[in-house]
Amino acid sequence: MKVMIYWFRNDLRLTDNPAFVDACLHADFLLPVYIHSPQSKKIHALGFPRESDHRQAFLRESLDDLRGQLRNMGSDLLEYAGEPVKLLSQLVELTGADTIYCERIEAPEEIHQCQQIKALGISLHEFWQSSMLSLDKPPFPVQEMPDMFTQFRKEIERAGLKFESPVTAPSTIPPLPKLPEALMTKTDHPEIASAKQWIGGERNATAHLKQYLERRLPDSYKETRNQLIGQDYSSKFSPWLASGCISARTIAAELAAYEQCYGANDGTYWLWFELMWRDYFRFLHFKYGRRLYLEKGLSELPLRLSDDRRFDQWRSGKTGVPLVDAGMRELLQSGYLSNRMRQIVASYWVYDLQGDWRLGARWFESQLIDYDVYSNQGNWLYLAGRGTDPRGGRRFNIAKQTQDHDPQGKYQSLWL
């Protein structure tokens, strides 16, 4: 009888989760687990947590939703707090599990965890499943992909590629293995207050996507995506995408069905275009790996040593520049920031305050409920001129951005 463990990471869903489907097909008994790593509780030297209350609250909601779905199918989700490698090795020993299944995450910390598990002689099956395209589908090996996004996208489009078809949720889930009583004890979950603009979980993600399409909002996406206030100016898929409550392939497939019904337009194309940026930052990790996490990134630019006082002013929204301060206060209070404002505040930190891009990236990691390791690292490198773009960084003229995107000061008034 095969006992297997499914280790949920950033794939907190049942639909279009090939790794979980495969585990269900091959296991007689399956133990679904989620592990809260001590890394998530770390405090930066400058005094802020690696994961803010906003991030933790969204995760809590997502895990509760996943547990509810698993219980509806006769299974459960067990949560533990501690070092993943140690806990998983203990679970393997105590349950007699043959194999651990999990999502593959191509970032340094996550790769190291899996290497340590394999070094213990444990069979670990990793599935790459967070991109629209499969690794083997692009018309080039991902290790040799074009550096420039435009070239990357054009080659994808020339090959006629759009997305990989999503897989359905498993129809049945193997029963839980018999566990010692101590292993059935779950971690305590204190209530965490957060803004309720987004509620975590696959069922909420599905409902959000459904209403977005039913209201024909893709049609106006390209025209409204740079706005700063409101719910509907952009898709707001990102919080659920980041935690894996919904997959990029599911969204792309629903967009394709929408186009079949209503016709393609600039808005539907631009939503796919943004998902392609997401794939691009993921695939870059297969080409450059740890080099993306070096202090200098991929460049030879000199490092900047940040002034702690200036960083505190920037992150708390007290720089004295109204548009920047409004953005930083929205981020602090809501855990979210529009794409346009992310670029504006990041540019101000890197170029106007001469700040260390790594500190900015870590602040975003701490605060954003839609934090995604690939996109966060890729966007900061791109903006700071330390990524693959040969044209260098992206400095924004704050006065022009204010005039273009908040000429009447409504956004500034809202947050200041």
C-alpha positions as CSV (number, residue, x, y, z in Angstrom):
1,M,0.0,0.0,0.0
2,K,1.5,3.3,-1.1
3,V,1.5,6.1,1.4
4,M,2.4,9.5,0.0
5,I,2.7,13.1,1.3
6,Y,1.5,16.1,-0.7
7,W,3.4,19.2,0.3
8,F,1.4,22.3,-0.6
9,R,3.6,25.4,-1.3
10,N,2.4,28.2,-3.6
11,D,-0.3,26.0,-5.2
12,L,-3.2,26.3,-2.8
13,R,-5.8,24.9,-5.2
14,L,-7.3,21.7,-6.5
15,T,-8.1,22.7,-10.0
16,D,-5.2,22.7,-12.5
17,N,-2.8,21.3,-9.9
18,P,-1.1,18.5,-11.9
19,A,1.2,17.6,-9.0
20,F,-1.8,17.0,-6.7
21,V,-3.7,15.1,-9.4
22,D,-0.7,12.8,-10.0
23,A,-0.3,12.2,-6.3
24,C,-4.0,11.2,-6.1
25,L,-3.6,8.8,-9.0
26,H,-0.6,7.0,-7.5
27,A,-1.3,6.9,-3.7
28,D,-3.4,4.5,-1.7
29,F,-3.1,6.9,1.2
30,L,-2.3,10.6,0.9
31,L,-1.4,13.1,3.6
32,P,-1.8,16.8,2.4
33,V,0.3,19.2,4.5
34,Y,1.3,22.8,4.6
35,I,4.4,23.9,6.6
36,H,4.8,27.4,8.0
37,S,8.6,28.0,7.8
38,P,10.4,30.1,10.5
39,Q,11.8,32.1,7.6
40,S,8.4,33.8,7.2
41,K,8.5,35.1,10.8
42,K,12.0,36.6,10.4
43,I,12.5,40.3,11.2
44,H,14.7,42.4,9.0
45,A,17.6,44.3,10.5
46,L,15.6,47.5,10.0
47,G,12.8,46.2,12.1
48,F,10.1,45.0,9.6
49,P,8.7,41.5,9.3
50,R,9.3,39.3,6.3
51,E,5.6,38.8,6.0
52,S,3.2,41.5,7.0
53,D,-0.2,40.9,8.7
54,H,-1.8,41.5,5.3
55,R,0.1,38.7,3.7
56,Q,-0.4,36.4,6.7
57,A,-4.2,37.0,6.7
58,F,-4.5,36.3,3.0
59,L,-2.6,33.1,3.4
60,R,-4.7,32.1,6.4
61,E,-7.9,32.5,4.4
62,S,-6.4,30.6,1.5
63,L,-5.4,27.6,3.7
64,D,-8.8,27.6,5.4
65,D,-10.5,27.4,2.0
66,L,-8.3,24.7,0.8
67,R,-8.9,22.7,4.0
68,G,-12.6,23.1,3.5
69,Q,-12.4,21.7,0.0
70,L,-10.3,18.8,1.0
71,R,-12.6,17.9,3.9
72,N,-15.6,18.0,1.5
73,M,-13.8,15.2,-0.4
74,G,-13.0,13.1,2.7
75,S,-9.5,14.4,3.2
76,D,-7.9,17.2,5.3
77,L,-5.0,19.7,5.4
78,L,-2.6,19.3,8.2
79,E,-0.5,22.4,9.1
80,Y,2.8,22.4,10.9
81,A,5.2,25.1,11.9
82,G,9.0,24.5,11.7
83,E,11.8,23.8,9.2
84,P,10.2,22.1,6.2
85,V,13.1,19.6,5.7
86,K,13.1,18.4,9.3
87,L,9.3,18.2,9.5
88,L,8.9,16.3,6.2
89,S,11.6,13.8,7.1
90,Q,9.8,13.1,10.3
91,L,6.5,12.7,8.6
92,V,8.1,10.3,6.1
93,E,9.5,8.2,8.9
94,L,6.3,8.2,11.0
95,T,3.9,7.5,8.2
96,G,6.1,5.2,6.1
97,A,5.5,7.4,3.1
98,D,7.1,6.3,-0.2
99,T,7.2,9.7,-1.9
100,I,6.6,13.4,-1.3
101,Y,4.9,15.4,-4.1
102,C,5.2,19.1,-4.4
103,E,5.2,22.1,-6.8
104,R,8.6,23.0,-8.2
105,I,9.7,26.6,-7.3
106,E,12.8,27.7,-9.1
107,A,14.1,30.2,-6.5
108,P,17.2,29.8,-4.3
109,E,15.6,29.1,-0.9
110,E,13.0,26.8,-2.3
111,I,15.5,24.9,-4.4
112,H,17.8,24.5,-1.4
113,Q,14.9,23.0,0.6
114,C,14.3,20.3,-2.1
115,Q,18.0,19.5,-2.4
116,Q,18.2,18.9,1.3
117,I,15.1,16.6,1.2
118,K,16.7,14.6,-1.6
119,A,20.0,14.4,0.2
120,L,18.2,12.5,3.0
121,G,17.3,9.8,0.5
122,I,13.7,10.8,0.3
123,S,11.9,10.4,-3.1
124,L,10.7,13.9,-4.0
125,H,8.5,14.5,-7.1
126,E,8.5,18.1,-8.1
127,F,6.1,19.5,-10.8
128,W,6.6,22.8,-12.6
129,Q,3.1,24.2,-12.8
130,S,3.0,27.9,-12.1
131,S,3.4,29.3,-15.7
132,M,1.0,29.5,-18.7
133,L,3.4,27.6,-20.9
134,S,5.1,24.3,-20.1
135,L,8.9,24.4,-19.9
136,D,9.2,22.2,-23.0
137,K,6.8,24.1,-25.2
138,P,8.7,27.4,-26.1
139,P,10.6,27.3,-29.4
140,F,13.9,27.5,-27.5
141,P,15.3,25.8,-24.4
142,V,14.5,28.0,-21.4
143,Q,18.2,28.0,-20.5
144,E,18.8,29.8,-23.8
145,M,15.7,32.0,-23.9
146,P,16.0,35.6,-25.3
147,D,17.0,38.1,-22.7
148,M,14.7,40.8,-24.0
149,F,11.0,40.3,-23.2
150,T,9.9,41.6,-26.6
151,Q,12.0,39.0,-28.4
152,F,10.8,36.3,-26.0
153,R,7.1,37.3,-26.6
154,K,7.5,37.5,-30.4
155,E,9.1,34.0,-30.6
156,I,6.3,32.6,-28.5
157,E,3.7,34.3,-30.7
158,R,5.4,33.2,-33.9
159,A,5.2,29.6,-32.7
160,G,1.5,30.0,-32.2
161,L,1.7,29.3,-28.4
162,K,-0.9,30.8,-26.0
163,F,-1.1,28.6,-22.9
164,E,-1.1,25.0,-21.7
165,S,-4.6,23.5,-21.1
166,P,-5.5,23.3,-17.4
167,V,-6.2,20.0,-15.8
168,T,-9.4,19.3,-13.9
169,A,-9.5,18.8,-10.1
170,P,-9.2,15.2,-8.9
171,S,-12.6,13.4,-8.7
172,T,-11.5,11.5,-5.6
173,I,-8.7,11.9,-3.0
174,P,-7.1,8.9,-1.3
175,P,-7.9,8.6,2.4
176,L,-5.5,9.9,5.0
177,P,-3.0,7.5,6.4
178,K,-3.4,6.4,10.0
179,L,-1.4,9.0,12.0
180,P,0.0,9.1,15.6
181,E,-2.2,11.4,17.7
182,A,0.7,13.9,18.0
183,L,0.8,14.4,14.2
184,M,-2.9,15.3,14.1
185,T,-2.2,18.4,16.2
186,K,-2.4,21.5,14.1
187,T,-0.7,24.8,14.6
188,D,-2.6,27.5,16.3
189,H,-3.9,30.2,14.0
190,P,-4.6,33.6,15.6
191,E,-7.0,35.9,13.9
192,I,-5.2,38.5,11.8
193,A,-7.0,41.7,10.9
194,S,-6.6,42.7,7.2
195,A,-8.2,44.8,4.5
196,K,-11.0,42.7,3.0
197,Q,-10.8,43.9,-0.6
198,W,-9.5,40.4,-1.3
199,I,-10.2,37.2,0.6
200,G,-7.9,34.3,0.0
201,G,-8.9,30.9,-1.3
202,E,-9.6,29.1,-4.6
203,R,-13.3,29.5,-4.4
204,N,-13.0,33.3,-4.0
205,A,-10.5,33.4,-6.8
206,T,-12.9,31.5,-9.1
207,A,-15.8,33.8,-8.1
208,H,-13.7,36.9,-8.8
209,L,-12.7,35.6,-12.2
210,K,-16.3,34.7,-13.1
211,Q,-17.7,38.2,-12.2
212,Y,-14.8,39.9,-13.9
213,L,-15.7,38.2,-17.2
214,E,-19.5,38.4,-16.8
215,R,-19.2,42.2,-16.4
216,R,-17.2,42.4,-19.6
217,L,-14.3,44.1,-17.9
218,P,-11.6,42.6,-20.1
219,D,-12.9,44.9,-22.9
220,S,-11.7,48.0,-21.1
221,Y,-8.6,46.6,-19.4
222,K,-6.0,48.2,-21.7
223,E,-7.6,51.7,-21.3
224,T,-8.0,51.5,-17.6
225,R,-5.0,49.5,-16.4
226,N,-2.9,52.5,-15.4
227,Q,-5.6,54.1,-13.2
228,L,-4.9,54.3,-9.5
229,I,-8.2,54.2,-7.6
230,G,-10.9,51.5,-7.5
231,Q,-11.4,47.8,-7.9
232,D,-12.2,47.4,-11.6
233,Y,-9.4,49.4,-13.4
234,S,-7.3,46.3,-13.4
235,S,-8.0,42.5,-13.1
236,K,-6.8,42.1,-9.5
237,F,-6.0,38.5,-10.3
238,S,-2.6,38.8,-8.7
239,P,-3.2,38.0,-5.0
240,W,-4.8,34.7,-5.9
241,L,-2.2,33.9,-8.6
242,A,0.7,34.6,-6.2
243,S,-0.5,32.1,-3.6
244,G,-1.6,29.6,-6.3
245,C,-5.3,29.8,-5.4
246,I,-5.8,30.0,-9.2
247,S,-3.4,29.2,-12.0
248,A,-2.3,31.3,-14.9
249,R,-3.5,28.5,-17.3
250,T,-7.0,28.6,-15.8
251,I,-7.2,32.4,-16.3
252,A,-5.8,32.1,-19.9
253,A,-8.2,29.4,-20.8
254,E,-11.2,31.4,-19.5
255,L,-10.0,34.4,-21.4
256,A,-9.8,32.3,-24.6
257,A,-13.4,31.1,-24.0
258,Y,-14.4,34.7,-23.5
259,E,-12.8,35.7,-26.8
260,Q,-14.7,32.8,-28.5
261,C,-18.0,34.3,-27.1
262,Y,-17.4,38.0,-27.4
263,G,-14.5,38.4,-29.8
264,A,-10.8,39.2,-29.1
265,N,-9.8,42.8,-28.5
266,D,-6.9,44.9,-27.2
267,G,-8.0,44.3,-23.6
268,T,-8.1,40.5,-23.8
269,Y,-4.8,40.5,-25.6
270,W,-3.2,42.8,-23.0
271,L,-4.3,40.5,-20.1
272,W,-2.6,37.6,-21.9
273,F,0.4,39.9,-22.5
274,E,0.7,40.6,-18.8
275,L,0.5,36.9,-18.0
276,M,3.3,36.4,-20.6
277,W,5.5,38.9,-18.6
278,R,4.8,36.7,-15.6
279,D,6.0,33.6,-17.5
280,Y,9.1,35.6,-18.7
281,F,10.2,36.4,-15.2
282,R,9.7,32.7,-14.2
283,F,11.7,31.3,-17.1
284,L,14.6,33.8,-16.5
285,H,15.2,31.8,-13.3
286,F,16.1,28.7,-15.3
287,K,18.6,30.8,-17.4
288,Y,20.3,32.8,-14.6
289,G,19.3,31.2,-11.4
290,R,21.2,32.6,-8.3
291,R,22.7,35.4,-10.4
292,L,19.4,37.2,-10.2
293,Y,19.9,37.3,-6.4
294,L,23.4,38.8,-6.4
295,E,23.9,42.2,-5.0
296,K,24.8,43.6,-8.4
297,G,22.2,41.5,-10.2
298,L,23.3,40.8,-13.8
299,S,25.1,44.1,-14.1
300,E,28.4,45.6,-13.1
301,L,26.9,48.7,-11.6
302,P,28.3,49.8,-8.3
303,L,26.3,49.1,-5.2
304,R,24.5,51.8,-3.2
305,L,24.5,51.8,0.5
306,S,21.2,53.2,1.7
307,D,20.6,55.7,4.4
308,D,18.3,54.1,7.0
309,R,16.6,57.4,7.7
310,R,15.7,57.8,4.0
311,F,14.4,54.2,3.8
312,D,12.2,54.8,6.8
313,Q,10.8,58.0,5.2
314,W,10.1,56.1,2.0
315,R,8.5,53.0,3.4
316,S,6.3,55.0,5.8
317,G,5.2,57.6,3.1
318,K,7.0,60.6,4.6
319,T,9.3,61.7,1.8
320,G,7.4,64.9,1.3
321,V,6.6,64.0,-2.3
322,P,2.8,63.7,-2.3
323,L,2.3,61.0,-5.1
324,V,5.1,58.8,-3.7
325,D,3.8,59.2,-0.1
326,A,0.3,58.4,-1.1
327,G,1.5,55.2,-2.8
328,M,3.6,54.1,0.1
329,R,0.7,54.7,2.5
330,E,-1.7,52.7,0.4
331,L,0.8,49.8,0.4
332,L,1.2,50.0,4.1
333,Q,-2.5,50.2,4.9
334,S,-3.9,47.8,2.3
335,G,-1.1,45.4,1.2
336,Y,-1.6,46.4,-2.4
337,L,-0.4,48.9,-4.9
338,S,-1.3,49.3,-8.6
339,N,1.4,48.4,-11.2
340,R,1.8,52.0,-12.1
341,M,2.4,53.1,-8.6
342,R,4.8,50.3,-7.9
343,Q,7.0,51.6,-10.7
344,I,6.7,55.2,-9.5
345,V,7.6,54.5,-5.9
346,A,10.4,52.1,-6.8
347,S,11.9,54.6,-9.3
348,Y,11.8,57.3,-6.6
349,W,13.6,55.0,-4.1
350,V,16.3,53.8,-6.5
351,Y,17.0,57.1,-8.4
352,D,15.8,60.1,-6.4
353,L,16.8,58.7,-3.0
354,Q,19.7,56.7,-4.3
355,G,18.5,53.7,-2.4
356,D,19.6,50.0,-2.5
357,W,17.2,48.2,-4.8
358,R,17.4,45.1,-2.6
359,L,15.9,47.0,0.3
360,G,13.0,48.1,-1.9
361,A,12.5,44.5,-3.1
362,R,12.4,43.2,0.5
363,W,9.9,45.9,1.6
364,F,7.6,44.8,-1.3
365,E,8.1,41.2,-0.2
366,S,7.0,42.1,3.3
367,Q,4.0,44.1,2.4
368,L,2.4,42.9,-0.9
369,I,-0.4,40.3,-0.5
370,D,0.4,39.4,-4.1
371,Y,4.1,39.0,-3.5
372,D,5.6,36.6,-6.1
373,V,9.3,35.8,-5.8
374,Y,9.9,35.7,-9.6
375,S,8.0,38.9,-10.6
376,N,9.2,40.9,-7.6
377,Q,12.9,40.1,-8.2
378,G,12.5,40.5,-12.0
379,N,10.7,43.8,-11.8
380,W,13.1,45.4,-9.3
381,L,16.1,44.2,-11.4
382,Y,14.5,45.6,-14.5
383,L,13.7,49.0,-13.0
384,A,17.1,49.3,-11.3
385,G,19.0,48.5,-14.5
386,R,20.4,45.2,-13.1
387,G,18.5,42.7,-15.1
388,T,18.5,41.7,-18.8
389,D,17.4,44.9,-20.4
390,P,20.4,46.4,-22.2
391,R,18.8,49.9,-22.1
392,G,19.5,50.2,-18.4
393,G,17.1,51.2,-15.6
394,R,13.7,52.9,-15.7
395,R,13.7,56.3,-14.0
396,F,10.3,58.0,-13.8
397,N,9.7,61.7,-13.8
398,I,7.5,62.1,-10.7
399,A,6.0,65.4,-11.7
400,K,5.0,64.0,-15.1
401,Q,3.6,60.9,-13.6
402,T,1.5,63.0,-11.2
403,Q,0.2,65.1,-14.1
404,D,-0.5,62.1,-16.2
405,H,-2.1,59.8,-13.6
406,D,-3.4,62.0,-10.8
407,P,-3.8,65.5,-12.2
408,Q,-6.7,66.5,-9.9
409,G,-4.9,64.9,-6.8
410,K,-7.8,62.5,-6.0
411,Y,-5.4,59.6,-5.3
412,Q,-3.2,61.8,-3.2
413,S,-6.2,63.1,-1.2
414,L,-7.5,59.5,-0.7
415,W,-4.3,58.2,1.0
416,L,-2.8,61.4,2.5
